[in-house]
Amino acid sequence: LAAAGRGADEVTALGLGGQLDGCLAVTAQGQPAHPCLIWMDRRAEAEVAGLPADRILARGGVILDASHMAAKIRWLRSHVSGLGPGTRFHQPVSYLVFRLTGQEVMDHGLASTTMLYGLADRRYDAELLDLFEIEAAALPPLADAAATAGRIDVRGAELSGLRVGTPVAVGTGDDFTTPLGAGIVAPGRLVCVLGTAEVVGAVHPTAVIDAQGLVETHAYAGGGYFVENPGWLSGGALAWFRETFRLEDFTELDELAAGVAPGAAGVTFLPALSGSMAPQWIASARGCFYGLTPAHGTAHLARALLEGTAFAMRDVVERLSELGVSIEAIRLLGGGAKSRIWAQIRADMTGLPVELPQITDSAPIGAALLAAVAAGQQPDLATAAAGVGEIRETIDPDPSSKPAYDRAHATYLRLFEALRPMYDTDYGVEPTDS
């Protein structure tokens, strides 16, 4: 508030958009019982072993995976003592709403990431709850993201510095506030969020289910569904590369990559530093560079890094198109959208124009739209979203580059398959609790 030059009395409503797939156990007395298990925490692998992935996908639209909340709930119940019958399990957004207002509620978007939500009935699914041995009463009740969850209470005012009585929207995950804040409420645009992880998806009017399991389907704020791959380490891979090769900044990485032609002179990067999410979900897969010779240097690896992460996006684009999801252009968001060469690579390898919005950090804007609707300042999210998402530049694809990318993408797919026997290898890296 001080940085913005505003006072608490000027804040008329609060909306939250935050991490999804985190899990926090809260006691009957309202206290956290264990540190939050964040989305990338995979300690619950044993808790999903042997469960029917096909049923979970058919009913919930999600992939059976240890990153999801239901697996984490099972792990917490098995490993943390004192989780009595009054324990409630929250995602980070619903927990913050609870701390601010005293109300327990979760939106349909977050619920649809849990492996416990039925897309057809838009509620917690009895069959899925039974599979994971979780009771609906252990989860926050459901409401629309733009509904009013409650108002900031005395404790919430102490925590936030905002006024008692300020309305708070139910809120949702940042996978959904980010496209919403970029003005995406209707089909036609692929949203590619280049953050630490790369989230790729599009709005679709119906709950399409991907039988191949590359993309998941989630309830979307304002109606419809967001069909997405929740992301691989992408911006995080660039940060790793910059640190490992002692580059001054990301601008230097871009400059190195720009000096190498499409295809990176035969060097291929698999973007699986934290497991593979494309072209298939394989948690035990690992990243690599392939094709190195003495003629290659840091610039070739930088180029391959940008291309490999974009190849995973292309995998998702192709699968969405096969599922009938409309894609007319790619809208880049997140910090990685500042890289013009990365944007051009994505346009060239897909043949789709890439849109760069005026504001690429759009998750807070999406949260603000939820607050505006919850407080009655906007009639609905479609109306609210019409006022955001201004495009500052559109990058058109260069058709002359696509043949090189087609060949390089084919190599990337062959490499992924060739390394499959290695994916179950024990690398001797012990998991941590951090």
C-alpha positions as CSV (number, residue, x, y, z in Angstrom):
1,L,0.0,0.0,0.0
2,A,2.8,2.4,0.8
3,A,4.6,1.6,-2.4
4,A,1.4,2.3,-4.3
5,G,0.7,5.5,-2.4
6,R,-2.6,4.2,-1.3
7,G,-4.4,3.8,2.0
8,A,-6.3,0.8,3.3
9,D,-9.5,2.7,3.1
10,E,-9.1,2.9,-0.7
11,V,-9.2,-0.9,-1.1
12,T,-12.8,-1.8,-1.7
13,A,-12.3,-5.6,-2.3
14,L,-9.6,-8.3,-2.3
15,G,-9.1,-11.1,-4.8
16,L,-6.5,-13.9,-4.5
17,G,-4.8,-15.9,-7.2
18,G,-2.0,-18.3,-6.1
19,Q,-0.3,-21.6,-6.2
20,L,-2.5,-24.6,-7.0
21,D,-1.9,-28.2,-6.0
22,G,-0.3,-27.2,-2.7
23,C,-1.8,-28.9,0.3
24,L,-2.0,-27.6,3.9
25,A,-3.5,-29.5,6.8
26,V,-5.4,-27.3,9.2
27,T,-6.6,-28.5,12.6
28,A,-10.1,-28.1,14.0
29,Q,-8.7,-25.2,15.9
30,G,-7.6,-23.5,12.7
31,Q,-3.9,-24.0,13.0
32,P,-1.5,-25.5,10.4
33,A,-0.6,-29.0,11.4
34,H,2.4,-29.3,9.0
35,P,4.3,-27.2,6.5
36,C,2.5,-26.8,3.1
37,L,3.4,-29.5,0.6
38,I,3.9,-27.3,-2.5
39,W,2.9,-28.3,-6.1
40,M,6.3,-29.7,-7.1
41,D,6.6,-31.9,-4.0
42,R,6.5,-35.5,-5.1
43,R,6.9,-37.4,-1.8
44,A,3.4,-39.0,-2.3
45,E,4.4,-41.3,-5.1
46,A,3.6,-44.4,-3.0
47,E,0.1,-43.0,-2.2
48,V,-0.9,-43.1,-5.9
49,A,0.6,-46.5,-6.8
50,G,-1.9,-48.9,-8.1
51,L,-4.9,-46.5,-8.3
52,P,-7.0,-46.6,-11.5
53,A,-5.6,-43.7,-13.6
54,D,-8.3,-44.2,-16.3
55,R,-11.1,-43.7,-13.9
56,I,-9.5,-40.6,-12.4
57,L,-9.0,-39.2,-15.9
58,A,-12.5,-40.0,-17.1
59,R,-14.3,-38.5,-14.1
60,G,-11.9,-35.8,-13.0
61,G,-10.1,-34.8,-16.2
62,V,-6.7,-35.0,-14.5
63,I,-3.7,-37.3,-14.6
64,L,-3.1,-39.6,-11.7
65,D,0.0,-37.9,-10.2
66,A,1.7,-37.3,-6.9
67,S,1.7,-33.6,-7.5
68,H,-2.0,-33.4,-7.0
69,M,-3.7,-32.6,-3.7
70,A,-5.4,-36.0,-3.1
71,A,-2.1,-37.8,-3.0
72,K,-0.7,-35.2,-0.6
73,I,-3.7,-35.6,1.7
74,R,-3.1,-39.4,1.9
75,W,0.6,-38.8,2.6
76,L,-0.1,-36.3,5.4
77,R,-2.6,-38.7,7.0
78,S,0.0,-41.5,6.9
79,H,3.0,-39.6,8.1
80,V,1.7,-36.8,10.4
81,S,0.3,-37.6,13.8
82,G,-2.6,-35.7,15.3
83,L,-4.7,-35.2,12.2
84,G,-8.0,-35.8,13.8
85,P,-11.5,-36.0,12.2
86,G,-11.8,-32.2,12.4
87,T,-8.8,-31.6,10.2
88,R,-9.5,-29.7,7.0
89,F,-7.2,-29.8,3.9
90,H,-6.7,-26.5,2.1
91,Q,-4.9,-25.3,-1.0
92,P,-2.8,-22.1,-0.4
93,V,-5.5,-19.8,-1.8
94,S,-8.3,-21.2,0.3
95,Y,-6.1,-21.2,3.4
96,L,-5.4,-17.5,2.9
97,V,-9.1,-16.7,2.5
98,F,-9.7,-18.7,5.7
99,R,-7.0,-16.7,7.6
100,L,-8.4,-13.4,6.3
101,T,-12.1,-14.0,6.7
102,G,-12.6,-17.1,8.9
103,Q,-14.5,-18.7,6.0
104,E,-13.6,-22.0,4.5
105,V,-14.3,-22.2,0.8
106,M,-12.6,-23.3,-2.4
107,D,-13.4,-22.5,-6.0
108,H,-14.2,-25.0,-8.7
109,G,-10.9,-24.4,-10.6
110,L,-8.7,-25.3,-7.6
111,A,-11.0,-28.2,-6.7
112,S,-10.7,-29.6,-10.3
113,T,-6.9,-30.0,-9.7
114,T,-7.3,-32.2,-6.7
115,M,-8.2,-35.6,-8.3
116,L,-11.3,-35.5,-6.1
117,Y,-13.6,-33.3,-8.3
118,G,-16.1,-34.6,-10.9
119,L,-16.2,-32.4,-14.1
120,A,-19.6,-33.7,-15.1
121,D,-21.4,-32.8,-11.9
122,R,-19.0,-29.9,-10.9
123,R,-18.7,-31.1,-7.3
124,Y,-16.6,-33.4,-5.2
125,D,-17.0,-36.9,-6.8
126,A,-18.1,-39.7,-4.5
127,E,-16.2,-42.4,-6.5
128,L,-13.0,-40.4,-6.5
129,L,-13.3,-39.6,-2.8
130,D,-13.7,-43.3,-2.1
131,L,-10.6,-44.2,-4.2
132,F,-8.4,-41.9,-2.0
133,E,-10.3,-42.7,1.2
134,I,-11.0,-39.0,1.8
135,E,-14.3,-37.5,3.0
136,A,-15.9,-34.5,1.4
137,A,-16.1,-32.9,4.9
138,A,-12.3,-32.8,5.0
139,L,-12.3,-30.3,2.1
140,P,-13.5,-26.7,2.0
141,P,-17.1,-26.3,0.5
142,L,-17.2,-25.1,-3.2
143,A,-18.2,-21.8,-4.6
144,D,-17.5,-19.7,-7.8
145,A,-14.1,-17.9,-7.9
146,A,-15.8,-14.5,-8.2
147,A,-18.3,-15.1,-5.4
148,T,-17.8,-13.3,-2.1
149,A,-16.1,-15.7,0.3
150,G,-16.6,-13.4,3.3
151,R,-15.2,-10.2,4.7
152,I,-11.9,-9.4,6.4
153,D,-12.4,-10.0,10.1
154,V,-10.4,-8.5,13.0
155,R,-7.6,-11.1,12.7
156,G,-7.5,-10.7,8.9
157,A,-7.1,-7.0,9.3
158,E,-4.2,-7.5,11.7
159,L,-2.5,-9.8,9.2
160,S,-3.1,-7.8,6.1
161,G,-3.4,-4.1,7.1
162,L,-6.7,-3.9,5.3
163,R,-10.0,-2.7,6.8
164,V,-12.3,-5.0,8.7
165,G,-15.3,-5.7,6.5
166,T,-13.5,-5.5,3.1
167,P,-15.1,-8.2,0.9
168,V,-12.9,-11.0,-0.2
169,A,-13.5,-13.1,-3.4
170,V,-13.2,-16.9,-3.2
171,G,-10.2,-16.7,-5.6
172,T,-8.6,-19.3,-7.7
173,G,-5.2,-20.7,-8.8
174,D,-2.7,-18.7,-10.8
175,D,-3.0,-21.0,-13.7
176,F,-6.4,-19.5,-14.1
177,T,-6.0,-15.9,-12.9
178,T,-3.1,-15.5,-15.3
179,P,-5.1,-16.0,-18.5
180,L,-8.1,-14.2,-17.0
181,G,-5.9,-11.2,-16.3
182,A,-4.8,-11.3,-19.9
183,G,-8.4,-11.0,-21.0
184,I,-8.9,-14.6,-21.9
185,V,-12.5,-15.7,-21.3
186,A,-13.3,-17.3,-24.7
187,P,-11.8,-19.9,-27.0
188,G,-9.2,-19.0,-29.7
189,R,-6.0,-18.2,-27.8
190,L,-3.3,-20.6,-26.5
191,V,-2.0,-19.2,-23.2
192,C,1.7,-19.9,-22.6
193,V,2.9,-18.7,-19.2
194,L,6.7,-18.6,-19.1
195,G,7.3,-18.5,-15.4
196,T,9.5,-20.9,-13.4
197,A,7.3,-23.6,-14.8
198,E,5.7,-23.2,-18.3
199,V,1.9,-23.6,-18.2
200,V,0.3,-24.1,-21.6
201,G,-3.5,-24.3,-22.2
202,A,-6.6,-22.8,-23.7
203,V,-10.2,-22.1,-22.9
204,H,-12.8,-24.6,-24.3
205,P,-16.6,-24.6,-23.9
206,T,-16.8,-28.3,-23.0
207,A,-15.1,-30.7,-20.7
208,V,-13.0,-32.5,-23.3
209,I,-10.9,-35.4,-21.9
210,D,-7.5,-36.3,-23.3
211,A,-7.3,-40.1,-23.3
212,Q,-3.6,-39.9,-24.0
213,G,-3.1,-37.9,-20.8
214,L,-0.9,-35.0,-22.0
215,V,-3.4,-32.3,-21.0
216,E,-5.8,-31.9,-18.1
217,T,-9.2,-30.3,-18.0
218,H,-10.1,-27.8,-15.3
219,A,-13.1,-25.8,-14.4
220,Y,-12.4,-22.1,-15.4
221,A,-13.5,-19.0,-13.6
222,G,-16.4,-17.4,-15.5
223,G,-17.6,-20.6,-17.1
224,G,-16.1,-23.2,-19.5
225,Y,-13.0,-25.1,-19.0
226,F,-9.2,-24.6,-19.2
227,V,-7.5,-27.5,-21.0
228,E,-3.9,-27.3,-20.1
229,N,-0.6,-29.0,-19.4
230,P,0.3,-27.6,-15.9
231,G,3.9,-27.2,-16.9
232,W,7.5,-28.3,-17.0
233,L,10.6,-26.4,-15.6
234,S,11.1,-23.8,-18.3
235,G,12.0,-20.4,-16.9
236,G,13.5,-22.4,-14.1
237,A,15.7,-24.2,-16.7
238,L,16.9,-20.9,-18.0
239,A,17.8,-19.8,-14.4
240,W,19.7,-23.0,-13.9
241,F,21.5,-22.5,-17.2
242,R,22.4,-18.9,-16.4
243,E,23.9,-19.9,-13.1
244,T,25.6,-23.0,-14.3
245,F,27.3,-21.2,-17.2
246,R,27.9,-18.1,-15.2
247,L,26.0,-15.7,-17.6
248,E,25.5,-12.2,-16.4
249,D,21.7,-12.1,-17.1
250,F,19.0,-13.5,-19.4
251,T,19.9,-10.9,-22.0
252,E,23.3,-12.6,-22.4
253,L,21.5,-16.0,-22.8
254,D,19.3,-14.5,-25.6
255,E,22.2,-13.0,-27.3
256,L,24.1,-16.3,-27.4
257,A,21.1,-18.1,-28.7
258,A,20.5,-15.5,-31.4
259,G,23.9,-16.2,-32.9
260,V,22.9,-19.9,-33.7
261,A,20.6,-20.9,-36.5
262,P,17.3,-22.8,-35.9
263,G,18.0,-26.4,-35.0
264,A,21.0,-25.5,-32.7
265,A,23.4,-27.3,-35.1
266,G,22.1,-30.6,-34.0
267,V,22.1,-30.1,-30.3
268,T,18.8,-31.2,-28.6
269,F,17.7,-30.4,-25.0
270,L,15.0,-32.4,-23.2
271,P,13.2,-30.1,-20.7
272,A,12.8,-32.6,-18.0
273,L,15.0,-31.2,-15.2
274,S,12.2,-31.9,-12.7
275,G,10.5,-34.8,-14.6
276,S,8.9,-34.9,-18.0
277,M,5.5,-33.3,-18.6
278,A,5.7,-33.4,-22.4
279,P,5.6,-35.2,-24.8
280,Q,4.5,-37.5,-21.9
281,W,4.1,-37.2,-18.1
282,I,7.0,-39.3,-16.7
283,A,8.0,-38.1,-13.2
284,S,11.3,-40.1,-13.3
285,A,12.5,-38.7,-16.6
286,R,15.5,-36.3,-16.5
287,G,16.8,-33.5,-18.7
288,C,19.7,-33.8,-21.0
289,F,21.7,-32.2,-23.9
290,Y,22.3,-34.6,-26.8
291,G,24.3,-34.2,-30.0
292,L,27.4,-32.5,-28.6
293,T,30.7,-32.4,-30.6
294,P,33.8,-30.3,-30.1
295,A,32.4,-27.8,-32.5
296,H,29.6,-26.9,-30.1
297,G,29.8,-24.2,-27.4
298,T,27.7,-22.4,-24.9
299,A,25.8,-20.6,-27.6
300,H,24.6,-23.9,-29.1
301,L,23.4,-25.1,-25.7
302,A,21.6,-21.8,-25.1
303,R,19.8,-22.1,-28.4
304,A,18.9,-25.8,-27.7
305,L,17.6,-24.8,-24.3
306,L,15.2,-22.2,-25.8
307,E,14.1,-24.6,-28.5
308,G,13.7,-27.7,-26.2
309,T,11.4,-25.9,-23.8
310,A,9.4,-24.6,-26.9
311,F,9.2,-28.2,-28.3
312,A,7.3,-29.2,-25.2
313,M,4.9,-26.3,-25.9
314,R,4.5,-27.5,-29.5
315,D,3.6,-31.0,-28.2
316,V,0.7,-29.4,-26.2
317,V,-0.4,-27.3,-29.2
318,E,-0.6,-30.3,-31.4
319,R,-2.5,-32.4,-28.9
320,L,-5.0,-29.6,-28.2
321,S,-5.6,-29.2,-31.9
322,E,-6.3,-33.0,-32.1
323,L,-8.9,-32.6,-29.3
324,G,-10.7,-29.9,-31.3
325,V,-9.5,-27.0,-29.1
326,S,-9.5,-23.8,-31.1
327,I,-6.1,-22.1,-31.4
328,E,-5.7,-19.0,-33.6
329,A,-2.7,-17.4,-31.8
330,I,-0.4,-17.8,-28.9
331,R,-0.5,-15.3,-26.1
332,L,2.8,-15.3,-24.1
333,L,2.7,-14.3,-20.4
334,G,5.1,-14.4,-17.5
335,G,8.7,-13.2,-17.2
336,G,9.8,-15.2,-20.1
337,A,7.6,-13.2,-22.4
338,K,10.3,-10.5,-22.3
339,S,12.5,-12.7,-24.5
340,R,11.8,-11.7,-28.1
341,I,13.9,-14.6,-29.5
342,W,12.0,-17.1,-27.4
343,A,8.8,-15.7,-28.7
344,Q,10.0,-15.8,-32.3
345,I,11.1,-19.4,-31.9
346,R,7.6,-20.3,-30.7
347,A,5.9,-18.5,-33.6
348,D,8.2,-20.1,-36.2
349,M,8.0,-23.7,-34.9
350,T,4.1,-23.7,-34.7
351,G,3.3,-21.4,-37.6
352,L,1.1,-19.3,-35.2
353,P,1.3,-15.6,-34.5
354,V,2.6,-14.8,-31.0
355,E,0.9,-12.0,-29.0
356,L,2.9,-10.0,-26.4
357,P,0.5,-8.2,-24.1
358,Q,1.3,-4.8,-22.6
359,I,1.3,-6.4,-19.2
360,T,2.7,-9.9,-19.0
361,D,2.5,-10.4,-15.3
362,S,-1.3,-10.8,-15.4
363,A,-2.1,-13.0,-12.5
364,P,-2.7,-10.1,-10.1
365,I,-5.0,-8.5,-12.7
366,G,-7.0,-11.7,-12.9
367,A,-7.3,-11.7,-9.1
368,A,-8.4,-8.1,-9.1
369,L,-11.1,-8.9,-11.7
370,L,-12.4,-11.6,-9.3
371,A,-12.5,-9.0,-6.5
372,A,-14.4,-6.5,-8.8
373,V,-17.1,-9.0,-9.6
374,A,-17.3,-10.2,-6.0
375,A,-17.8,-6.6,-4.8
376,G,-20.4,-5.8,-7.4
377,Q,-18.2,-3.3,-9.2
378,Q,-18.4,-5.4,-12.4
379,P,-21.4,-7.5,-13.5
380,D,-19.5,-10.6,-14.6
381,L,-16.0,-11.7,-15.5
382,A,-16.6,-11.5,-19.3
383,T,-17.4,-7.8,-18.9
384,A,-14.5,-7.2,-16.5
385,A,-12.0,-9.1,-18.8
386,A,-13.0,-6.9,-21.8
387,G,-11.0,-4.0,-20.2
388,V,-7.6,-5.8,-19.9
389,G,-5.2,-7.7,-22.2
390,E,-4.0,-4.9,-24.5
391,I,-1.5,-6.3,-27.0
392,R,1.7,-4.3,-27.5
393,E,3.2,-6.5,-30.3
394,T,2.3,-9.4,-32.5
395,I,5.2,-11.6,-33.8
396,D,4.4,-13.3,-37.1
397,P,6.0,-16.7,-37.9
398,D,8.8,-17.0,-40.4
399,P,7.8,-19.9,-42.7
400,S,11.4,-20.4,-43.8
401,S,12.4,-21.6,-40.4
402,K,9.7,-24.2,-39.9
403,P,11.4,-27.1,-41.8
404,A,14.5,-26.8,-39.5
405,Y,12.2,-26.9,-36.5
406,D,10.2,-29.8,-37.8
407,R,13.4,-31.8,-38.2
408,A,14.7,-30.8,-34.8
409,H,11.4,-31.6,-33.1
410,A,11.4,-35.0,-34.7
411,T,14.9,-35.6,-33.2
412,Y,13.6,-34.4,-29.8
413,L,10.8,-37.0,-29.9
414,R,13.2,-39.8,-31.0
415,L,15.6,-38.8,-28.2
416,F,12.8,-38.9,-25.6
417,E,11.8,-42.4,-26.7
418,A,15.5,-43.6,-26.9
419,L,16.1,-42.6,-23.3
420,R,12.9,-44.3,-22.0
421,P,14.9,-47.2,-20.5
422,M,16.9,-44.7,-18.4
423,Y,13.8,-43.1,-16.8
424,D,13.6,-45.6,-14.0
425,T,17.3,-45.4,-13.1
426,D,18.2,-44.6,-9.5
427,Y,20.4,-41.5,-9.8
428,G,21.4,-41.6,-6.2
429,V,19.7,-38.3,-5.4
430,E,17.9,-38.4,-2.1
431,P,14.6,-36.6,-2.0
432,T,14.4,-33.7,0.5
433,D,11.7,-32.4,2.7
434,S,12.4,-28.8,1.7
